[in-house]
Amino acid sequence: MPAQIYRYIAATVMRKPRSRYVSATEAAFGQGPDPKKQDVFHLKIIDRIVALGLLGNKIGMTQIFDEAGNIIPVTILKIGPCVITQVKTVLSDGYNAIQVGYGMVPSKYLTQPELGHLQKSNIQPLKYLKEFRVENPEEFTVGQILNVDSFSSGQLISITGKSTGKGFSGLQKRHNFSRGPMTHGSKNHRAPGSIGMGYDFAF
């Protein structure tokens, strides 16, 4: 078993646009990848009035079989460990919330205000910060570690994520433009070219 252990959570992905609701069905152990090269997701428990969230990375896809033999597509996520970087209360900030940080990075990748915010609480530089509303902020402390132990098997959770960039998309794919001629010496095949009419000011 490697020295650094990560907990994985295998979540069954249901077909739902933009917001995917999954069931935390299975957990596994293994060595996690570099968080800087992965998609970042955040999870929220949705069976409470106020949601507690965690941050993590997408590991990849796999499949599992149910009791009837059906193949179920599964997304594997590496969740946490997350650090509480700030606790907000009604008295100091006007509302109750906690700020959660994830993804250790070198300090040169953060701005001075970001570094000062984390150094004030003696916390290492973190790439991602996310705020979640809570009902009882007194139950949390700055520097507290949050992980998947907050979830239970079969619990419904809401997952949202931001995928990595796919680069420049051509106009044929993005706006359904028609391409240029492929023969007769044409040099314009899939280039954007001119998309407006010509106008001659010389009368």
Phi and psi in degrees as a GROMACS rama.xvg file:
@    title "Ramachandran Plot"
@    xaxis  label "Phi"
@    yaxis  label "Psi"
@TYPE xy
-65.8362  161.134  PRO-2
-65.2624  -37.4528  ALA-3
-105.053  116.216  GLN-4
-106.52  134.077  ILE-5
-115.246  148.455  TYR-6
-101.063  132.044  ARG-7
-104.422  152.297  TYR-8
-128.012  120.736  ILE-9
-92.4161  117.992  ALA-10
-119.105  130.916  ALA-11
-77.4774  120.714  THR-12
-91.2548  125.188  VAL-13
-100.337  150.904  MET-14
-70.5473  104.449  ARG-15
-150.985  125.958  LYS-16
-68.7884  137.065  PRO-17
66.5259  -45.6116  ARG-18
-115.331  122.147  SER-19
-110.477  124.563  ARG-20
-100.108  127.824  TYR-21
-129.627  167.758  VAL-22
-113.675  125.055  SER-23
-75.5129  93.2599  ALA-24
-101.56  -25.8091  THR-25
-152.504  145.829  GLU-26
-126.242  147.272  ALA-27
-141.836  169.358  ALA-28
-122.531  150.31  PHE-29
174.674  -179.79  GLY-30
-90.0197  127.504  GLN-31
-84.6875  161.584  GLY-32
-85.9391  -175.969  PRO-33
-73.8201  119.564  ASP-34
-61.9546  -23.28  PRO-35
-73.3202  -15.5788  LYS-36
-109.133  11.9737  LYS-37
-122.06  160.476  GLN-38
-69.3639  145.123  ASP-39
-107.118  131.951  VAL-40
-125.362  158.657  PHE-41
-131.263  141.261  HIS-42
-110  143.908  LEU-43
-134.559  138.583  LYS-44
-76.8134  125.838  ILE-45
-105.328  0.455596  ILE-46
-94.7821  15.3071  ASP-47
-118.741  162.134  ARG-48
-67.6341  -42.5987  ILE-49
-113.5  132.097  VAL-50
-93.817  139.785  ALA-51
-103.063  127.044  LEU-52
-114.186  156.495  GLY-53
-132.483  158.407  LEU-54
-112.802  151.697  LEU-55
-167.021  -174.975  GLY-56
-122.042  150.866  ASN-57
-82.0014  127.742  LYS-58
-88.552  -45.2269  ILE-59
164.974  -163.733  GLY-60
-119.31  150.639  MET-61
-152.348  -166.535  THR-62
-146.392  150.056  GLN-63
-129.362  164.188  ILE-64
-114.509  133.842  PHE-65
-86.3268  -175.581  ASP-66
-65.8691  -26.2399  GLU-67
-85.9271  -1.63158  ALA-68
88.8377  7.47853  GLY-69
-77.9202  142.363  ASN-70
-85.811  127.444  ILE-71
-116.59  120.176  ILE-72
-67.6618  138.654  PRO-73
-132.027  134.188  VAL-74
-100.697  128.599  THR-75
-100.297  126.3  ILE-76
-120.582  141.95  LEU-77
-98.3982  116.072  LYS-78
-111.741  123.853  ILE-79
73.4207  -170.388  GLY-80
-71.6253  141.936  PRO-81
-109.916  148.132  CYS-82
-116.033  133.449  VAL-83
-76.9346  116.707  ILE-84
-98.6355  -17.9164  THR-85
-160.67  142.526  GLN-86
-118.938  121.533  VAL-87
-107.486  141.026  LYS-88
-127.175  168.195  THR-89
-63.7096  -37.5294  VAL-90
-67.4496  -39.774  LEU-91
-94.1037  -31.6266  SER-92
-126.687  -6.33903  ASP-93
91.6802  -6.43704  GLY-94
-159.157  163.461  TYR-95
-99.4504  125.984  ASN-96
-163.981  162.887  ALA-97
-124.795  145.99  ILE-98
-105.559  127.213  GLN-99
-112.438  135.266  VAL-100
-114.441  152.334  GLY-101
-154.079  146.041  TYR-102
86.382  91.4852  GLY-103
-69.7526  134.944  MET-104
-137.482  160.08  VAL-105
-62.6445  150.7  PRO-106
-64.3811  -21.6661  SER-107
-68.833  -15.359  LYS-108
-89.301  -0.945089  TYR-109
-113.432  154.039  LEU-110
-78.5477  166.995  THR-111
-62.657  -42.635  GLN-112
-61.3455  -38.0633  PRO-113
-66.5843  -42.5692  GLU-114
-64.1196  -42.0827  LEU-115
-63.113  -37.6052  GLY-116
-62.4874  -41.3417  HIS-117
-79.1958  -37.4468  LEU-118
-67.8632  -25.4719  GLN-119
-61.3928  -30.9638  LYS-120
-102.381  9.63661  SER-121
57.9415  48.3711  ASN-122
-117.424  141.823  ILE-123
-64.6271  157.973  GLN-124
-60.8591  131.398  PRO-125
-125.714  141.176  LEU-126
-78.7816  -37.8992  LYS-127
-117.708  135.396  TYR-128
-128.007  133.579  LEU-129
-141.517  140.129  LYS-130
-107.889  138.169  GLU-131
-131.064  134.739  PHE-132
-73.6207  139.972  ARG-133
-134.717  160.204  VAL-134
-88.9127  -35.0997  GLU-135
-123.36  82.8324  ASN-136
-65.5633  -20.5214  PRO-137
-68.3384  -12.936  GLU-138
-80.2516  -7.53509  GLU-139
-118.523  151.093  PHE-140
-131.853  152.303  THR-141
-66.1619  132.857  VAL-142
93.4424  -6.24806  GLY-143
-68.4542  140.837  GLN-144
-95.2433  130.282  ILE-145
-114.856  138.955  LEU-146
-145.299  -167.203  ASN-147
-73.7159  -1.78771  VAL-148
-63.7541  -16.1632  ASP-149
-71.0224  -17.0299  SER-150
-100.973  158.097  PHE-151
-122.922  157.032  SER-152
-63.2167  132.793  SER-153
85.8097  -0.246142  GLY-154
-78.0651  139.077  GLN-155
-80.8326  134.443  LEU-156
-134.316  153.752  ILE-157
-105.474  129.564  SER-158
-120.364  129.209  ILE-159
-129.302  149.988  THR-160
-153.485  163.871  GLY-161
-119.673  116.243  LYS-162
-78.27  165.601  SER-163
-72.1978  156.176  THR-164
-66.91  145.762  GLY-165
-105.526  9.29223  LYS-166
83.0339  -169.085  GLY-167
-73.3779  131.217  PHE-168
-102.939  129.097  SER-169
-68.1658  162.015  GLY-170
-70.498  -24.5794  LEU-171
-64.759  -39.6786  GLN-172
-81.787  -39.7292  LYS-173
-80.9446  -41.1834  ARG-174
-122.49  10.9237  HIS-175
61.5056  35.0282  ASN-176
-70.7053  156.472  PHE-177
-86.9803  150.464  SER-178
-83.3839  171.317  ARG-179
-84.5277  176.628  GLY-180
-62.6009  142.453  PRO-181
-93.7634  -11.8126  MET-182
-129.918  -169.687  THR-183
59.3001  35.3628  HIS-184
78.3212  9.15562  GLY-185
-69.8553  134.912  SER-186
-101.576  -0.924694  LYS-187
-109.521  103.301  ASN-188
-105.906  -61.9948  HIS-189
-123.879  16.4429  ARG-190
-72.2236  151.779  ALA-191
-59.3538  -46.9599  PRO-192
63.4279  -159.507  GLY-193
-88.2197  134.19  SER-194
-115.055  9.60312  ILE-195
-126.422  163.303  GLY-196
-74.9616  156.086  MET-197
-86.1221  154.38  GLY-198
-143.829  128.057  TYR-199
-105.785  118.964  ASP-200
-83.2363  -6.34298  PHE-201
-87.7858  116.273  ALA-202
